Amino acid sequence: MIFPKRLECSATLQLSSYLLALLVIFTLVAHTAAAQKELKPGQPYALIFGTVWGPDDRPVYGVRVKIRRAQDKPSKARWELVSDHQGEFAQRLRAGKADYVVWADLKGFKSPDGKTLHPGQEVPVHVENDERVDIGLHLRR
């Protein structure tokens, strides 16, 4: 059976619209599931609080800080923060026993004095429940 070109285009358009609608629905469902894992007001939480220190033992402003779960891929940060004017940062996490790794990412960072800084070691963090854990990230020349 031979279909007129107009019917073929119409069928292709309908199929494309159907696939697009499925993609949108899938994306919304996936986004909703991810959002449900986020902390809600009133829920207990753990807190990683830290300070970024320069080689001169002064706080450093504007450093990108990354946090990942210890079992995740080493290059895959789950949370990204930037140190404030006191060199401090804080990240709320779900309460409960978990291990995290925190590090400074200096890609694109310019120190005020123009000298090149290098990240120090990654800092392992262990959380038992709804508690605060204080850490320091030390940069080096």
Secondary structure, 3 states (H helix, E strand, C coil): CCCCHHHHHHHHHHHHHHHHHHHHHHHHHHHHHHHHCCCCCCCCEEEEEEEEECCCCCECCCCEEEEEECCCCCCCCCEEEECCCCCEEEEEEECCCEEEEEEEECCCCCCCCCCCCECCCCEEEEECCCCEEEEEEECEC
